[in-house]
Amino acid sequence: MAADFMEEQNTGQKIMDSPAKDHHGAISIPRRVLFFAIIILFLVAGVVFAAIQAIHTLGDSSNTLIEIGLPLQKQLLEIHGQQRQAEFYQDLAQVLPHSGYEATFAHLIHHEQTSLQTLQTGATAYPQLANALQQLQVSLNNYLHSATKAPGSGQAAVLDGKASRMAVEARFHDVHQAMQSLLLSQGEAAAAARSQAVQLLYALVVITALLSLLIPWRVATALTRPLKDFRLALEDIGAGKVAHVASDGPQELRDLARSIDSMQARLREEERLRHQFLSQVSHELKTPLASARSGSELLLSERIGPLLPRQREVLEIVVRQVKELYAAIQEMLDMHALQAQSLDFSPQTVKVSEILEDLLKRMQPLTEKKQQTLLCESHAPLEVYADPQRLRQILSNLVSNANKYSPAGGQIHVQAIAEQQGVLFRIEDEGPGIPEALLERVFERFYQVPVSNSLPRGTGLGLAITRELVAAQDGWIRIQNRPQGGLSAEIWLPSFPQKAAH
């Protein structure tokens, strides 16, 4: 049998150790972080690039105003002033033709033309202004030609000179208009660029602030929520429950989920094999124990002959030990059946008073050995929906524990109270109690509270079985120390089927 068990265990181990199927398409956490970092980088880079472009536009417009617009405006004013002087000398030349004023006029016009050529060179990037300067240059040439005609040319020459002067004034006006348009457009461009740059910088600050909040929150939710699920799953696994872990998210979390599932499968397989082994061993031990128990009880009954006092004493010890061993094996079988969910339950409506009367009769021989008083009381006619056999087993386990740890001559009090559409059973003793730190551990399988006296030791399955039996019948159990000393165990079971209640 042991060889078969080991062979099954090795087979199960090979099955559990087989590699899990890989999940393709999952993105690891570093890659996700890199992906979001690249997106953020491009977003910030785009905003920064637009802000830099706006700043460059602002700088170009400012440079145009400072380095080109204002100097051109100044030179244009100087040229206009020279034009006024030329017109003044031209008027003097008409009054005093032989006084040299005409040569001064011609010199000023040439100087204007030279200055205009310099202005045209600097205004080549601005077609409207350059065209206005070109027209002014042509008008100055015509004005100079008409003003330097031979004297005595008649009234037609005078009229032609006046027309040329008016044309020059008109071209000066056009140049001023073009210059004003240039200065206005560059000013508007500078103002728009400044406003855009400020808005983009504000946007960059806002985006940076949002990202500084969004990224930690996203990372926290992406990691802490699955990790919380993993923690709860591990706690369930530690409590012997089947946990379901979602296998989605980053690749690392998927790998962890697969590892947890593989561990659960391996634990379930090992638990199945262990239960199978215990079940086989227990069943094989129960047969010879039953024979030893019946034979010992037959000898103790003296049906086949009288016994000496020493023989009776030895047989009583044998019978007691066989009963304890038989009970321990039965506990292991019950625990196995509970965990395999194969324990039969036949819930029905049971009268609490009948259960307590039966408990008093069954436990009386045990309590009389230590001269203890067992009180069982119910405050009203109560009914509970439970399996009668399992309810007796639950109460017997708790009263047996109370009997074991209560002092001789003490009192064990069992009472039933109606509470929350059910019945609350309370078992109180006068024992030493249990340290607060160990109260939750008493329900663990095979756990035994450390004691310094010579009390008999059990298997450590009694309370674990009791809790499973209570939970299987939609109830709950809790144990706490009494303020006046001793232990209090409380069990709640429903008075009717829970499905009907919903």
C-alpha positions as CSV (number, residue, x, y, z in Angstrom):
1,M,0.0,0.0,0.0
2,A,2.8,2.4,0.9
3,A,4.5,1.6,-2.4
4,D,1.3,2.3,-4.3
5,F,0.9,5.6,-2.4
6,M,4.5,6.7,-3.2
7,E,4.1,5.8,-6.8
8,E,0.9,7.9,-7.0
9,Q,2.7,10.8,-5.2
10,N,5.6,10.7,-7.7
11,T,3.1,10.6,-10.6
12,G,1.2,13.6,-9.2
13,Q,4.5,15.4,-8.6
14,K,5.5,14.9,-12.3
15,I,2.2,16.2,-13.4
16,M,2.4,19.3,-11.2
17,D,6.0,20.0,-12.3
18,S,5.1,20.0,-16.0
19,P,5.7,23.5,-17.4
20,A,2.7,25.8,-17.5
21,K,1.5,27.0,-20.9
22,D,3.0,30.4,-21.7
23,H,0.7,33.3,-22.3
24,H,1.7,35.4,-25.3
25,G,0.9,39.0,-25.7
26,A,1.4,40.1,-22.1
27,I,3.5,43.2,-21.7
28,S,6.0,43.3,-18.8
29,I,6.0,46.2,-16.3
30,P,9.4,47.7,-17.6
31,R,8.0,47.7,-21.1
32,R,4.8,49.3,-20.0
33,V,6.7,51.9,-18.1
34,L,9.0,52.5,-21.1
35,F,6.0,52.8,-23.4
36,F,4.3,55.4,-21.2
37,A,7.6,57.2,-20.7
38,I,8.1,57.5,-24.5
39,I,4.5,58.8,-24.9
40,I,5.1,61.4,-22.2
41,L,8.4,62.3,-23.6
42,F,6.9,63.0,-27.1
43,L,4.0,64.9,-25.5
44,V,6.3,67.1,-23.4
45,A,8.8,67.5,-26.3
46,G,5.9,68.6,-28.6
47,V,4.8,71.2,-26.1
48,V,8.3,72.4,-25.5
49,F,9.0,72.5,-29.3
50,A,5.9,74.7,-29.8
51,A,6.9,76.9,-26.9
52,I,10.5,77.3,-28.4
53,Q,9.0,78.1,-31.8
54,A,6.8,80.8,-30.2
55,I,9.8,82.2,-28.4
56,H,11.9,82.2,-31.6
57,T,9.0,84.0,-33.3
58,L,8.9,86.5,-30.5
59,G,12.7,87.0,-30.8
60,D,12.6,87.4,-34.6
61,S,9.8,90.0,-34.4
62,S,11.6,91.8,-31.6
63,N,14.9,91.8,-33.6
64,T,13.0,93.0,-36.7
65,L,11.6,95.9,-34.7
66,I,14.9,96.8,-33.0
67,E,17.4,96.1,-35.7
68,I,15.5,96.9,-38.9
69,G,12.2,98.7,-38.3
70,L,13.4,101.4,-36.0
71,P,16.7,102.2,-37.9
72,L,14.7,102.3,-41.2
73,Q,12.2,104.6,-39.6
74,K,14.9,106.9,-38.4
75,Q,16.7,106.9,-41.8
76,L,13.4,107.5,-43.5
77,L,12.7,110.6,-41.3
78,E,16.2,111.9,-42.1
79,I,15.6,111.4,-45.9
80,H,12.3,113.2,-45.5
81,G,14.1,116.0,-43.8
82,Q,16.6,116.2,-46.6
83,Q,13.7,116.3,-49.1
84,R,12.3,119.4,-47.3
85,Q,15.7,121.1,-47.5
86,A,15.9,120.2,-51.2
87,E,12.5,121.7,-51.9
88,F,13.6,124.8,-50.0
89,Y,16.7,125.2,-52.1
90,Q,14.8,124.5,-55.2
91,D,12.4,127.3,-54.4
92,L,15.4,129.7,-53.8
93,A,16.9,128.6,-57.1
94,Q,13.8,129.7,-58.9
95,V,14.0,133.2,-57.3
96,L,17.8,133.5,-57.5
97,P,18.8,131.3,-60.5
98,H,22.5,132.1,-60.5
99,S,23.2,131.9,-56.7
100,G,24.2,128.1,-56.6
101,Y,21.0,127.0,-54.9
102,E,20.2,124.7,-57.8
103,A,23.5,122.8,-57.3
104,T,22.7,122.4,-53.5
105,F,19.3,121.1,-54.4
106,A,20.8,118.5,-56.8
107,H,23.3,117.5,-54.2
108,L,20.6,116.9,-51.6
109,I,18.5,114.9,-54.1
110,H,21.6,112.7,-54.9
111,H,22.2,112.2,-51.2
112,E,18.6,111.2,-50.7
113,Q,18.9,108.7,-53.5
114,T,22.0,107.2,-52.0
115,S,20.3,106.9,-48.6
116,L,17.3,105.3,-50.3
117,Q,19.6,102.7,-52.0
118,T,20.8,101.8,-48.5
119,L,17.3,101.5,-47.2
120,Q,16.3,99.3,-50.2
121,T,19.2,96.9,-49.3
122,G,17.9,96.5,-45.8
123,A,14.3,96.2,-46.8
124,T,14.7,93.4,-49.4
125,A,12.9,90.9,-47.1
126,Y,9.8,93.1,-47.0
127,P,8.4,93.4,-50.5
128,Q,5.8,96.1,-49.7
129,L,8.3,98.4,-48.2
130,A,11.0,97.7,-50.9
131,N,8.4,98.4,-53.6
132,A,7.4,101.7,-52.0
133,L,11.1,102.7,-51.7
134,Q,11.6,101.8,-55.4
135,Q,8.7,104.0,-56.4
136,L,10.1,106.8,-54.2
137,Q,13.5,106.5,-56.0
138,V,11.8,106.8,-59.4
139,S,9.8,109.8,-58.2
140,L,13.0,111.5,-57.0
141,N,14.7,110.9,-60.4
142,N,11.7,112.5,-62.1
143,Y,11.7,115.4,-59.6
144,L,15.4,116.0,-60.1
145,H,15.0,115.9,-63.9
146,S,12.1,118.3,-64.0
147,A,13.7,120.7,-61.6
148,T,17.1,120.9,-63.4
149,K,15.6,121.9,-66.8
150,A,17.0,124.9,-68.6
151,P,15.6,128.2,-67.3
152,G,12.9,129.8,-69.4
153,S,11.3,126.6,-70.4
154,G,8.0,128.2,-69.7
155,Q,4.9,127.6,-67.7
156,A,4.8,123.9,-68.7
157,A,8.2,123.2,-66.9
158,V,6.9,124.9,-63.7
159,L,3.8,122.8,-63.8
160,D,5.9,119.7,-64.4
161,G,8.1,120.5,-61.4
162,K,5.1,120.9,-59.1
163,A,3.7,117.6,-60.3
164,S,7.0,115.9,-59.7
165,R,7.2,117.4,-56.2
166,M,3.7,116.2,-55.4
167,A,4.5,112.7,-56.7
168,V,7.5,112.6,-54.4
169,E,5.3,113.6,-51.4
170,A,2.8,110.9,-52.4
171,R,5.6,108.3,-52.6
172,F,7.0,109.5,-49.2
173,H,3.5,108.9,-47.8
174,D,3.4,105.4,-49.4
175,V,6.8,104.6,-47.8
176,H,5.5,105.8,-44.4
177,Q,2.4,103.7,-44.8
178,A,4.5,100.6,-45.7
179,M,6.8,101.3,-42.7
180,Q,3.9,101.6,-40.4
181,S,2.4,98.4,-41.7
182,L,5.7,96.6,-41.2
183,L,6.1,97.9,-37.6
184,L,2.4,97.1,-36.8
185,S,2.6,93.5,-38.2
186,Q,5.9,92.8,-36.4
187,G,4.4,94.1,-33.2
188,E,1.3,92.0,-33.5
189,A,3.5,89.0,-34.3
190,A,5.6,89.6,-31.3
191,A,2.5,90.0,-29.0
192,A,0.9,86.8,-30.5
193,A,4.2,84.9,-30.0
194,R,4.5,86.1,-26.5
195,S,0.9,85.1,-25.7
196,Q,1.4,81.7,-27.3
197,A,4.7,81.1,-25.4
198,V,3.1,82.0,-22.1
199,Q,0.1,79.7,-22.8
200,L,2.3,76.8,-23.8
201,L,4.5,77.3,-20.7
202,Y,1.3,77.2,-18.6
203,A,0.2,74.1,-20.4
204,L,3.6,72.5,-19.8
205,V,3.3,73.2,-16.1
206,V,-0.3,71.8,-16.0
207,I,0.7,68.7,-17.9
208,T,3.7,68.1,-15.7
209,A,1.6,68.5,-12.6
210,L,-1.1,66.1,-14.0
211,L,1.5,63.6,-15.0
212,S,3.2,63.8,-11.6
213,L,-0.2,62.8,-10.1
214,L,-1.4,60.4,-12.8
215,I,1.7,58.3,-13.2
216,P,2.1,57.4,-9.4
217,W,-1.6,56.8,-9.2
218,R,-1.6,54.6,-12.3
219,V,1.4,52.6,-11.1
220,A,-0.1,52.3,-7.6
221,T,-3.4,51.0,-9.0
222,A,-1.7,48.7,-11.5
223,L,0.4,47.1,-8.8
224,T,-1.3,47.4,-5.4
225,R,-4.7,46.0,-6.5
226,P,-3.3,42.8,-8.0
227,L,-0.9,42.4,-5.1
228,K,-3.8,42.8,-2.7
229,D,-5.6,40.0,-4.6
230,F,-2.4,37.9,-4.4
231,R,-2.2,38.5,-0.6
232,L,-5.8,37.5,-0.1
233,A,-5.3,34.5,-2.2
234,L,-2.3,33.4,-0.2
235,E,-4.2,33.9,3.0
236,D,-7.0,31.7,1.6
237,I,-4.4,29.1,0.6
238,G,-2.9,29.3,4.0
239,A,-6.3,28.7,5.5
240,G,-6.8,25.6,3.3
241,K,-9.2,27.3,0.9
242,V,-9.2,27.3,-2.9
243,A,-8.2,30.7,-4.2
244,H,-8.8,32.1,-7.6
245,V,-6.2,34.6,-8.9
246,A,-6.9,36.7,-12.0
247,S,-4.3,35.9,-14.7
248,D,-4.3,39.3,-16.4
249,G,-2.2,42.4,-16.2
250,P,1.6,42.8,-16.8
251,Q,3.7,39.7,-17.6
252,E,5.3,39.6,-14.1
253,L,1.9,39.5,-12.4
254,R,0.7,36.8,-14.9
255,D,3.8,34.8,-14.1
256,L,3.1,35.2,-10.4
257,A,-0.6,34.2,-10.9
258,R,0.5,31.0,-12.8
259,S,3.0,30.2,-10.0
260,I,0.2,30.5,-7.4
261,D,-2.1,28.4,-9.5
262,S,0.6,25.8,-10.0
263,M,1.4,25.8,-6.2
264,Q,-2.3,25.4,-5.5
265,A,-2.6,22.5,-7.9
266,R,0.5,20.9,-6.3
267,L,-0.9,21.4,-2.8
268,R,-4.2,20.0,-3.8
269,E,-2.6,17.0,-5.3
270,E,-0.4,16.4,-2.3
271,E,-3.4,17.0,0.1
272,R,-5.4,14.4,-1.9
273,L,-2.6,11.9,-1.7
274,R,-2.1,12.5,2.0
275,H,-5.8,12.2,2.6
276,Q,-5.9,9.0,0.6
277,F,-3.0,7.6,2.6
278,L,-4.5,8.6,5.9
279,S,-7.9,7.2,4.9
280,Q,-6.3,3.9,3.8
281,V,-4.2,3.7,7.0
282,S,-7.1,4.6,9.2
283,H,-9.5,2.1,7.6
284,E,-6.8,-0.6,8.0
285,L,-6.2,0.3,11.6
286,K,-9.9,0.4,12.6
287,T,-10.5,-3.3,11.8
288,P,-7.9,-4.7,14.3
289,L,-8.7,-2.0,16.8
290,A,-12.4,-3.0,16.7
291,S,-11.4,-6.5,17.3
292,A,-9.1,-5.5,20.2
293,R,-11.8,-3.3,21.7
294,S,-14.5,-6.0,21.5
295,G,-12.2,-8.7,22.8
296,S,-11.0,-6.5,25.7
297,E,-14.6,-5.5,26.6
298,L,-15.6,-9.2,26.5
299,L,-12.8,-10.1,28.9
300,L,-13.7,-7.2,31.1
301,S,-17.3,-8.4,31.3
302,E,-16.1,-11.7,32.8
303,R,-18.4,-13.7,30.5
304,I,-15.6,-16.1,29.8
305,G,-14.3,-16.2,33.3
306,P,-13.6,-14.2,36.4
307,L,-10.7,-11.6,36.5
308,L,-8.3,-10.9,39.2
309,P,-8.2,-7.2,40.4
310,R,-4.8,-6.6,38.7
311,Q,-6.1,-8.2,35.5
312,R,-9.2,-6.0,35.5
313,E,-7.0,-2.9,36.1
314,V,-4.9,-3.8,33.1
315,L,-7.9,-4.5,30.9
316,E,-9.5,-1.2,31.8
317,I,-6.3,0.6,30.7
318,V,-6.3,-1.3,27.5
319,V,-10.0,-0.6,26.8
320,R,-9.5,3.1,27.5
321,Q,-6.4,3.4,25.3
322,V,-8.1,1.5,22.5
323,K,-11.2,3.8,22.7
324,E,-8.9,6.9,22.6
325,L,-7.0,5.5,19.6
326,Y,-10.3,4.6,17.9
327,A,-11.6,8.1,18.5
328,A,-8.4,9.7,17.2
329,I,-8.7,7.6,14.0
330,Q,-12.4,8.6,13.7
331,E,-11.4,12.3,14.0
332,M,-8.9,12.0,11.2
333,L,-11.5,10.3,9.0
334,D,-14.0,13.0,9.8
335,M,-11.5,15.7,9.0
336,H,-10.7,14.0,5.7
337,A,-14.4,13.7,4.8
338,L,-14.9,17.4,5.6
339,Q,-12.0,18.6,3.5
340,A,-13.1,16.3,0.7
341,Q,-16.7,17.6,1.1
342,S,-17.9,14.0,1.3
343,L,-19.2,14.0,4.8
344,D,-22.9,13.2,4.9
345,F,-25.3,15.8,6.4
346,S,-29.0,15.3,7.0
347,P,-30.2,18.6,8.3
348,Q,-33.6,18.8,9.8
349,T,-35.5,20.7,12.4
350,V,-34.3,19.5,15.8
351,K,-35.7,20.4,19.3
352,V,-32.9,21.9,21.4
353,S,-34.3,20.4,24.6
354,E,-33.9,16.9,23.3
355,I,-30.3,17.6,22.2
356,L,-29.4,19.0,25.6
357,E,-31.0,16.0,27.5
358,D,-29.1,13.6,25.4
359,L,-25.9,15.6,25.9
360,L,-26.4,15.4,29.7
361,K,-26.9,11.7,29.6
362,R,-23.9,11.0,27.4
363,M,-21.5,13.3,29.2
364,Q,-22.5,12.4,32.7
365,P,-20.2,9.5,33.2
366,L,-17.3,11.6,32.0
367,T,-18.0,14.5,34.4
368,E,-18.7,12.2,37.3
369,K,-15.2,10.9,37.2
370,K,-13.9,14.4,38.1
371,Q,-16.9,15.2,40.3
372,Q,-17.9,18.0,38.0
373,T,-21.4,19.5,37.6
374,L,-22.8,19.7,34.1
375,L,-25.8,22.1,33.7
376,C,-27.8,22.1,30.5
377,E,-30.6,24.6,30.1
378,S,-32.7,26.2,27.5
379,H,-34.6,29.5,28.2
380,A,-37.5,28.7,25.9
381,P,-38.7,25.9,23.6
382,L,-36.2,26.3,20.8
383,E,-35.6,24.6,17.5
384,V,-32.5,24.5,15.3
385,Y,-32.1,23.4,11.7
386,A,-29.1,21.0,11.8
387,D,-27.9,17.4,11.5
388,P,-28.7,15.9,14.9
389,Q,-25.7,13.5,14.9
390,R,-23.3,16.3,13.9
391,L,-24.8,18.7,16.5
392,R,-24.3,16.1,19.2
393,Q,-20.7,15.7,18.0
394,I,-20.1,19.5,18.1
395,L,-21.5,19.8,21.6
396,S,-19.7,16.7,22.8
397,N,-16.4,17.9,21.6
398,L,-16.8,21.2,23.4
399,V,-18.0,19.7,26.6
400,S,-15.2,17.1,26.5
401,N,-12.7,20.0,26.2
402,A,-14.3,21.8,29.1
403,N,-14.2,18.6,31.2
404,K,-10.5,18.0,30.4
405,Y,-9.4,21.5,31.4
406,S,-11.8,22.3,34.2
407,P,-10.6,21.4,37.7
408,A,-12.2,18.6,39.7
409,G,-15.4,19.6,41.4
410,G,-15.9,22.5,38.9
411,Q,-19.0,23.4,36.9
412,I,-19.7,23.2,33.2
413,H,-22.6,25.3,32.0
414,V,-24.4,24.7,28.7
415,Q,-27.2,27.0,27.7
416,A,-29.2,27.7,24.6
417,I,-30.6,31.2,23.7
418,A,-32.7,32.4,20.8
419,E,-30.7,34.9,18.8
420,Q,-30.8,36.4,15.3
421,Q,-33.3,33.9,13.8
422,G,-31.2,31.1,15.2
423,V,-30.0,29.5,18.4
424,L,-26.9,30.4,20.3
425,F,-25.2,27.6,22.3
426,R,-22.8,28.8,25.0
427,I,-20.5,26.3,26.8
428,E,-18.7,27.8,29.8
429,D,-16.1,26.2,32.1
430,E,-13.9,27.1,35.1
431,G,-10.6,26.1,33.6
432,P,-7.4,28.3,33.2
433,G,-8.6,29.7,29.8
434,I,-6.3,30.2,26.8
435,P,-3.8,33.0,26.2
436,E,-5.4,35.7,24.0
437,A,-2.7,35.3,21.3
438,L,-3.6,31.7,20.9
439,L,-7.4,32.0,20.7
440,E,-7.5,31.9,16.9
441,R,-5.0,29.1,16.6
442,V,-7.0,26.6,18.5
443,F,-9.1,26.0,15.4
444,E,-6.0,25.0,13.3
445,R,-5.6,21.4,12.5
446,F,-3.2,19.4,14.8
447,Y,-2.6,22.5,16.9
448,Q,-2.6,22.0,20.7
449,V,-2.4,24.7,23.3
450,P,0.8,24.3,25.4
451,V,0.1,23.0,28.9
452,S,2.4,22.5,31.8
453,N,0.4,19.8,33.6
454,S,-0.1,16.1,32.9
455,L,-3.4,16.5,31.0
456,P,-4.0,13.9,28.3
457,R,-3.0,15.1,24.8
458,G,-5.4,14.6,21.9
459,T,-4.9,14.8,18.1
460,G,-5.5,18.5,17.9
461,L,-8.3,17.9,15.5
462,G,-11.3,18.3,17.8
463,L,-11.9,22.1,17.5
464,A,-10.9,22.1,13.8
465,I,-13.5,19.5,13.1
466,T,-16.0,21.4,15.2
467,R,-15.5,24.6,13.3
468,E,-15.9,22.7,9.9
469,L,-19.0,21.0,11.1
470,V,-20.5,24.3,12.3
471,A,-19.5,26.2,9.0
472,A,-21.0,23.3,6.9
473,Q,-24.4,24.0,8.6
474,D,-24.3,27.7,7.9
475,G,-23.3,28.7,11.5
476,W,-20.3,30.2,13.2
477,I,-18.2,29.5,16.3
478,R,-16.0,31.7,18.5
479,I,-14.1,31.1,21.7
480,Q,-13.2,33.7,24.3
481,N,-11.9,34.0,27.8
482,R,-14.4,34.8,30.6
483,P,-13.7,37.9,32.7
484,Q,-14.2,35.8,35.9
485,G,-12.0,33.0,34.6
486,G,-12.5,30.0,32.4
487,L,-13.4,29.7,28.8
488,S,-16.6,30.4,26.9
489,A,-17.4,28.8,23.5
490,E,-20.3,30.1,21.5
491,I,-22.0,28.4,18.6
492,W,-24.7,29.9,16.4
493,L,-26.9,27.8,14.2
494,P,-29.9,28.8,12.1
495,S,-33.5,27.9,13.1
496,F,-34.4,27.2,9.5
497,P,-32.7,26.6,6.1
498,Q,-30.6,29.6,5.1
499,K,-31.7,29.4,1.4
500,A,-35.3,29.9,2.5
501,A,-34.3,32.9,4.5
502,H,-33.0,34.6,1.3
